[in-house]
Structure formats: C-alpha cells, structure tokens
Amino acid sequence: MKNEDLHLKNLQQNILPPYVDRANADSARFLLWFLEEIFRLDSQDADDACVDSQLDKGIDGIFVSEQNETIYFFQTKLRQKDSSTLGDKDLKEFSGSLEQFATTETIAKLLEGNASDALKNCIKRNNLLQRVNSNFSIVGVFCTNVLASKDAKSLLQMLDNIELYDAERIASQKIDINVNGGIPKSYSFDVSDTETIRHESKDGVSARIFLAYAKDLVNLDGISDGKLFEQNVRFSLGNTKINKGLLESIKDVKEHNNFPLYHNGITLLCEQIEFEGDDAITVRDYVVVNGAQSITSLHTARSSISDELRVLTKIVAIKGNSTLSEKITYNSNNQNAIKARDLRSNHPIQERLKREVELIDFKNYRYEVKRGEKNQGYDVISNEDAGLMLLAIDLGEPWTCHQRYRVMDDSHSRIFGERNVSGYKVLWLYEYFDALHAGIEELTNKPFAKYGLTRYFLGYAVSEILKTSEKGKSVLRDPKILFENECFDDFIGIVSSLSSTVGIDLDGEIEELMENGDFDYKVSLKNANWCRDAARKLRLSYLKDVKRKKADSIDDLLNFLPDLK
C-alpha cells in the first residue's frame, strides 16, 4: 500500500464503501477497516470495539486483550487535505482522554456522566472497572490518514502509552506479497547447541534448518514496526485463538521444551548466508515470510522466554531470485495450520452430508467439508456456515453463533448428530437464510442490521412463528417435504414475507430500546434470555395481527402442503 492510498478521496472511493452500512461516519468506517486489516481483529470483534458517536469522550473504540492483559483505546482522525500533517494537539487531547480510564474512580465518574450510551455500554461489556482494578495495561492507539509532524513525533517520545499509526506506518503494515521488504542488516543465530540441516539446490540456493533460540528470534529488527514481515502474506493476526494458544504455551515454562513438537516453525529469507562456524549462522538482508504471528507472540511475551524455548527455523538464501522468493512466500503461507474443521472433514456425518447434497437435483450447490476443495462453478455451502444455521434454527441458540470455532469442535456432535440433519436440510437452511435479507432491509439501524448475530436472531424469530403451525413444525423438522411436493419456492417466499414483517416489528422494538437508553445490542444478541424474550414478543405481535385479520395464520400460508399424517 502507498501513503496516497490513504488520501480521503481514495479512502472514500476504494476502501470505505464496504463499511458504509456498518458505521455512520467515515472516521468510524476507517477505524473498522484499521481494526480488521492492520490490528487484525475479525469483523465481529471490530464491530464490538467501535463506540464512535457524539459524546464519546475522545474514544472511538475499545478492545481488551486478555492474553496481553491490555486495554486498547482507539482514536481516529481523518484529514481532508492530502498535504495536512498530524500535529501534537490531537495527541495531547487523546492523552487526556486516556486519563478518564486511569483508575476505577475515574471510570465510575465517566459512567455517571453524560458520555454516550455506546461508550458506556462498551465499558460495561468489557468489564473495564474490574480489569483496571486488576492492573491491565492501558494503551492508546491513534490512527490517521496523514503523516505525523515533527512535533507529534517529539511528543510521542514522552508518551509511552500511545502508539501512533500515521499514513506511513499504516501503508507499510498493509501487507502486499509483491513488496520486496525486510531488514538490510546482518544478524547471527546461535547454533552452538543444536543440529543444523544443510541443503544446497542445483541452482546454488542454500538453506539451513535448525532449532533457533526464541531469544534470538525476538531480537530480530523490525518486529514492532512490521518491517520484518513486509513480504509476508499475513501479518500478526491480533487476539486470535491461535495467538492465545501460542501465548499460553510461551508463558508456561513447563511447555518450552515441547514447543517445537507442535509448532509449524519460521521461514526466513535472506540475500545470503555470509559465513558459518560451528557456533553461529549469520544472515544478511533478511525478511520473515512465514511466522509473523509466532514471532509477534514471542515478542509480546518475551519476559517469559527461557533458554529451553526454541522454534524450528528455516533460512533460505535466495541471492536476489525474486521469483523464488515469491514462490516460497506463497507456498509457505498456504500450508495452513490444521483447524478443527479439517480434523472433522473425514467424519462420516460430513461425508454423508456432502454426498447427499451432490445427489439432490437442486440448483447448483456443493457442500464443502475441506478448505481448498475444488468447487469452481458451484455455489458453495461450507460446513461451518451450515453448522451455524443449524445452531440458530434446529437447536434454537442464535445467541451462540458468534462462537464459530466451536461448530466443528466441541459442539460438532450436538449440532450435526441429529437424525434429521440431512442434505435436504442443509440446502433448505441456506435458502432460508438468504430469504432473511427481506427482513434485514427493514432495519433502519444499519450497524445493527449488519451485525453478525442479527441475521441468526432474525432467522430464529421467524422459525418461532412458523412453529405456531403443525405444518410449520413439520417443515422445520424435515424440509424434505418441500422438495417432494415441488413447493420449495413457495415456502421460501413465505419466509421472505414473514422476515419482512418481523423485521418491521423488530426495527420498532430496537428503536424504542435505543431511545430509552441503556441498551446494547452487542450484549443482548449474545444473551439467551433477551433473545428468547424478544422472539416471544415478535411471535405474539404476529399472532395479534392474525387475530385482528391483519395477517394470515401460518396454517393458511402453508395450505399448499399436504395434510400431515
């Protein structure tokens, strides 16, 4: 990425459009993009972090890292003039804003004051009172689309709790696989107490494979500013499940000796291996092309590193061969870590569902059980997506659908193990959720509409209305009847209509809750009691309309189905 890509006009044309419905202002959209692309949060966590609004007290976002024991506070400033710079005034104000969170007393005072509901809700949702009381670190992250001035840089040297991401830093950390970056220096690895595998290719390319001391890896230049990883197709992925596991292993000294047994290793490219003795390997002009997450995690927990902690490391001296560099970078990053989904890919249930979808003569769908399957030309339904839909409708738990990682892990048998989970149900669920767009469109609060859990709740609410009819219950239990009676499209049309009706009622309910204050949908949609109560209200509202003859009953809507035995 180039600095000019962050000019406001270019941001508005090329970067911010996908975030228009998720945030109401360009500054909030820019923060969402930053959190996902630079800070490496997933979309759900990015949405939860944002609090940008009137009376936000100088804070646009809050994210808590449990593993780092750190509370990150975000502030964004977009400049309209491309030639503008960020001075020290905004940084001083941001430093003052952070003081509001220095103690439990100052946070309590903020909660009692006139701060926005979005900020107060985020403080409560993240339990900041308890975390500050537990001595979590406070770090401010200031993001801007222009360069920092000399005054700003000078001030930062005195503010040890603020990280600045100006245009230059953001552009350098938006990773491009075609960028030939890295560190133009020499560095020596201690190999005095490890075996080294040597490989020389026919083209004169040298490679060395050995167990590197973690303390050597964390002393590589360019970790903090990302320059070490400029040729990596992925940078540090933030507070992910993988990074949490890495940090736990690093902080557990008893695990250090076993670390190489379950870690994929680091790949480092260099111009050449300058010299070798029995005790050292020295590289010149180096870059890490695979292992950014690992090195970043090691650097974060460097105080816990012992001499027992080593990491499998592969060094390749490419000697200016850019084609080979790109090939190594691409292939090393596509040997991804095994996920729970991969481990379940050969499970009999998954293989059965895959085959059933293939055999059903319905549109152009394929059921994907393995990452990287060749399904070109088909509409792909991943088993993870199917699992979330089953979780919301079959099990009636939309409030847990943000825990995607559990679908193919500890919840697999509970979600997929029921007898009525079939290829027909998978296809039906996919079309059912597609029909919910009609209801989503009725929601005037666009950030709520685009929130990850909203469609799962809407699908659940519609299913609760369908259950008011025996025929509706029957379809929910086994939608095969729709395929056999060639009335699938009729039913999906009803779902779309119901979704629209429910969406209108839900929109009114959310608007009223927002006006009354003290409502945080980012918490409520993860709360079982709230979801059940809200769905019950929506169902009762629909039944009242039926009684007043303002709506058709579900039995009347499904009169095209044959009588049930």
N, C-alpha and C positions, 0 to 999 in steps of 0.2 A: 504494500500500500504506500501511496505517496502523500505527503503533507497536504497537497492541494485537493486530494480526495475528500478531505475533511472541511473544505470551504462550505459555508452554509448552503449555497445553491446546489453544490454537488451532493451534500448530505440529503437535502430535500428531494433531489431527483433520483438518487441511486441507492441510498442506504436506509432512509427512514420510512418509505412507503409501507413496508410490511408491518410496521408497528403503529400505523395510524389508528386502528381500532382498539389497540391495547393501551393507548395513552392519549391524553387530550392536548398535549403541547409538545413542540419539537424537542424541548430540553428533556422531557420525560422519555420521549422516544429514543433520544440519543443515549440516555442512561440505560435503557433496556438493551439497546444494541451493544453498548460497552460491557454490560454485565454478562451478556451471552458470548460475545466474540473476544473480549480481552480478559475479563475476570473469570470467564469460563463457568458460569452457572447455567443450569438448564432453564428452560423457559418458565417452568413453574416457580422455581426459586427466584428468578429475576422478577416476575410479577409480584411475588410476595414481598420482595425487598423494596419496591418502589413506593414512596409516600409523597411524591412531588405534588404540591397543591398550595392554595392560599394558606397562610399562617402555618407553614411547615417549619418555621423557626430556623431556616437556613440549612435544613437537612432534606435531601431529595431521596435518599434510600438508606436502608439499614440491613445488614446481613451479619449473622452470627456464625462463626466457625467454631464448632465445639472442639475439634481436634487441636486447633491453634490457640484455643481459649482467647479468641479475639473478637471484638465487636467492630465491624467496619461501618463507618458513616460516609455516605457519598454526597457530593455536591457537584452539579454540572453548570457550566456557563458556556453558552453559545454566542459567538460574536458574529455580527452580520458582515462587518468589513473584513475582507481577506487579509488586509495589511495590519489588522489590530494585533496587539500582544496582550498577554495577561500580566497585569501589574501585581504589586504586593497588597493592594487594598482588599481584593476579594479573598485572598488567602488569610489576611488578618481577621476579616469578618468570619470566615469559616472556622478559624482557630477559636474565636469567641463562641461560635455556635457549639463547638465540641465541649466547651466548659459546662454546658447545660447537662451533660451526661457524666460529669466527673465523679459525682457521688450519688448515693441513693437519695439524699436530701434534695439535691438539685433536680433529679428526675421526678421525684414526687411533686415538687413545686411546678414543674412543667406540666405534669398530668392534671394538676388542679387549675392551671391557667387556660388561656384561650387558644392553645395550639389546635391545629386541625384534627378532625376525627381520624384521618388517615394516619397521621403521625402517632397519635395516642394509641390507636389500635395496634400499630406495628410495635410500639414499645411493650404493650401488654402481651401481644402474640409471641414476642421473642423473650419475654420474661427478663427484661433488662435490669430491673431492680435486683433480682437475685444474682444475675451474672456480674453486675458491677460489684455487688457485695462479695462475690467470690473472686474478686480481683482479676476479672477478664481484662485484657489489654484493650485500649481504645485507640483505633487508628482511623484517621480521616483520609479519604480518597477523593481528590479534587480532579475533575475531568473537564477538559476544554478543547475546543476545536482549533485553537490558535497556539502560537508559540509563547513560551514563558519569557518575560523580560528579565533583564539582569537583576532588577530589584526583587522580582519574585524568586529567582534562584538564590539570591543572597539571603532572603528571609527564610527560605526552606532550610538553610543550614542551621538556623536557630530553632526550627520547629521539628523536633524529632518524631512527632506523632502524625505528620501529614505526608502522604505520598501524592505527588503531582503527576498526572497523566496529561501532558500537553500534546499538541498535534504531532510533534516529532516522536515522542515515546509511544503514542497510540499507533502511529503508522508503522513503527519498527516492530511492534508486537503483533500486528495483524499479519499472521504468517502466510507467506507465499512460497510454495515449494520451488519456484524458479529463481528465488533470490539466492545468490551466492554470498552468504554472510559468514559470520564466525569471528574468531579471535585471532588477529595477526601477531601472535606471540608464540613462544616456546613454553612447554610445560613438561615436567618429568614425573613419571609414576614410579612409585617404589614397588619393585617386584622381587625384593631380596628373599621373600619367604613364600613364594608361590611358583607353580609351574607355568611356563608360557608355551602356548601352541603357536608355531610359526607356519605361515603359509605364503608361498610365492607363486603367483599365477604366471602363465606363459607370456602374458603381456607386461610382465615386470611390476605388477601391483603387489605390494607387500601387505600382509595382515598379521596381527598379533591378537591372541585371545588369552585372557588371564583373569584371575580374581583380583580386582582392584580394591584397595582400601577405600572405604567410604569417605574417610577423612581427606583423601586425595581428591575425590570427586567433588566434594563441597568447596574445595579451594580453587576450582577452575574459575577463570574470569568469565563474566557475562551472565551469571545466573540471575542476579537481581534485576538487571535491565533487559533480559531476554536475548541479548546478542549471541549468547552461546547456542541458542536454539533457532536462529534465523532461517535455517534451511529445513527445519522440522515441520512436517505437515500438521502436527498437533503441538500446541504449547501446553503448559500446565493447565489441567482441567479443573482447577479450583477445588471446591469442597465435595468431590465426588466420592462414591462408595469405594472406588479403587484407592483413591488417595487417603481416605480414612483408614483403610486396612494397612496401607504402607506405613502411615504414621504410627499406628498401633504397634506394628512389628518393630519399627525403629526405636520406639520408646520403651519396648520390653527388652531389656538387656539379655534375658534368657533366650530370646529368639534370634539374636545376632548371628550365632554360629550356623543356624539353619537358613538364614536369609537367601543364600544362593540356590537353595533347593527348590524354592517356589517363586523365584523372581526371574523374569524373562531376560534381563540384562540391558546393557547400554551399548549403543553403536556410535562410535566417534570417527569422523573422517578428518584427515589431515593432509597437508601437501606432501609431507614426507616424515619418515621416522629418521631423525637426524643421526643419532648414534645410540648404541646399546652396549651396556656392560652386563655383568651378572646381577646387578642390583637395581637397574633403572631402565625405563623405556621413555625416551624423550620425543615429543611430537612438536611439529611446527605448523602454524596456521590451521587451527582445529575448529571443528563445529560438531555438536551433538545432533544427530539426525533421528535418533530414536531413544527415548528415555527421559524426555523433558519432565514428565510427571514424577518420575523416580528421583531425579536429581533435585527438583524443586522441593519434594517432600523431605529428602535428606537435609537439604539446606535449612528448611523450616525447623527441623528437629535436631540440628547439628550439635546442640548441647548434650544430647543423649547418645551420641555416636561413641562406640568403643573400638578398640583395635580388632575385636572379633568380627565386626560388621564389614563384610566385603560384598562386592557386586560383580557379577560376571560382565566383563567388558571386552568389546571387540573394537580394535583400532584398524582402520584401513587407510593406507597412504595412497591417495588417488593420483597424485602428481599432475594436477591440472586437468584430469579427464572429467569434464563436466557431464558427459553422457553417462558415464559410470556412476558419478555422484548422484544424479537424479534417479538412476535405476536402483541404487542401494537405498536411497531415501524412500522411494515409493514402496519397494518390497518389504523393507524392514518395518514400515508402519502399517502394512496390510497383513502382517502376521499378528492379528489382534489377540488380546488375552481371551481365554475361554470364559464365556458367560454361562450363567445358569441355563439360559435358553439353548446354548449349544449342547450342554450336557443332557438336556431333555429332548434333543432333536430326534433321537432314535427311539424314544419311548413309544411303546405300542399304541398308546392313545393318540399321539401326534401323527404317527404314520397312518393310523386308521383314518383320522380326520382329513389328512392330505389326500388319501386315495378316494374317500367319499366325495370330496369337493370335485375332484377330477372326473368322477363318474357321473355326477349330476349334470344334466344337459341344461345349464342355466347361464346365460350370458357368457362372460369371458374371464371368469375368476380362477385364481390359483391360490392355494393355501401354503404359505411359506413357513417352514419349520426350521430352516437353517439360514444364517446370514450368508449372503453371497450366492444364493441359488440363482440359476439362470432361468428367469421367468419373463424374458423380454416379450413384449407383445400382449401380455396378460395384465389384468387388474389384480394386483397382489393384496391379499389379506394376510398380514403377519399373525403368527400365533399369539404374540404378546398383545396385539390390538384386540384379537378375539377374546383373549382372557379377560381384559379389562371390561369389555362389553358384557361378558358372562357374569363378571363380578357385580356389575351395576344392575343387571336385569334378572338373571337367574338367582343369584344369591341376595339381591336387593341391598347391596352395600356400596352405593356410589361414593360415599364419604372416604373410602379407602383406595380409590382409583388413582390417587397421586403416587401410590407406592408401587410403581410399575415393576420394579425389580423383584417383587415378591410373586408375581404372576407365574413365572417359570421356576420359582424356588420353593419356599416352604408352603405356598398356597396352591401349588400345581394340582395335587390330587383333589383338593376341596373344590377347585374351580372346574377342572376338566373330568373329574372322576364320576360324575353322574351319568346314568344310563341314557338320559335324554339329550346329552351333548353329542350332536351329530353334524355331518356335513351340511344338512339342511338348516340346522340352527345357526351355524357359522355364516352361511350365505344370507339368511334372513336377518341376523343381527347387523350385518354390515349395511344392508339396505335400510333397515330400521333406523340406524343412527344417521345415515345420510338424509333420511326424511326429516330429521330433527332440525335441519337448517331453517325450516319454516318458522319454528319457534324461536330459534336464536335471533332471527331477523326482527322479531317483535320486541326484543330487549333494547331499550333506548340507552341504557348504561353500557356503552361498548366495551370498556375494560372488563366489566362483569360478564358480558356476553362472550368475550374471547378468553376468559379464564379457563384453564384446563379442565377443572372439575364441573363446570356449568353444564356441559352437554351430557355428562353422565348423570347428573341430578335430574335434568330435564327428561332424559330417557326413562329414568326410574319413576318420575312423577307420572308420565304418560302410561307406563306399564301398570301403575297402581289404579288408574282409571279403567284401563282395559280389564282388570281383574273384577270389576263390578258386574261382569257378564260371564256366564259359564263358557260361552263360546270364546270370549277373550282369554280366559284362563287356559282353555284348551290350546289355543294358538301359542300362547307364551310357553306352555309346557312342551309342545311338539308342533312346530310350524310346518311339518311335512304335509299337513292337510292342505295348505295353501298351494303347494306345488302339484299335489294330486288333483285338485279341483280347478286348476288353472285360474286362480283368483288372487295370485300373489300381488299383482299391481294394484288391485282393488284395495287390498288390505294396507299396502304401503301408502296409498292415497289417504286412507283414513288416519293413519299415523301422522302424516304430514298435517292434516287438518286439525287433529287433536293437539299436536305440538304447537300449532299456531295459537289455538285457543288458550292452552296452558301458558304459553309464552306471554300472552297479553295479561293474564291474571298475575303471573309471576313478576312481570315488569311493574305492575301497580304495587305489589307487595314489597318489592325491593325499594321502590321509590319512597314508599311510606317509611320503611325502616331507616333509610338513609336520612330522611328529613328529621326523624326523631332522634338521630344521633346514636352513638354507642353501638353501632352495628358494623361488623367486619366480615364481609362475605368470605374472605380468605381463611377465616377461622370457622365460620358457620358451615361452609361446604365440606369441612373435614370433621364435622360433629354429627354423630349418628342421631342424637335426639332432635337437633334442629332440622336435619334432612327429613326425618320421619314426620315431624310436626308440619313442616312446610308442605310436604307431599299430601298429607291428610287434608290440610286446608284447601289445596288446589283440587283435590278429589271432591270434597264437599261442595266447593263452589260450582264444579261442573254438574254435580247431581242436583243442586238447586236450580241450575239453568234448565236441566231436563224436566224437573218438576213444574217449572214455570213455562214449559214448552218453548224455551229459547234455544234448546239444543236437543238433538236426538240421543236416545239412550244407546249404549254400546250394543245391546241386543238388536235394536233397529238398524244400526250401522252395519252389523255383521249378519244381516238376514240372508245374504247371498251364500253363506256357508251352510252345508247340510246339517240336519238335526243330529245332535250327538246321541250316541247310544248310552 
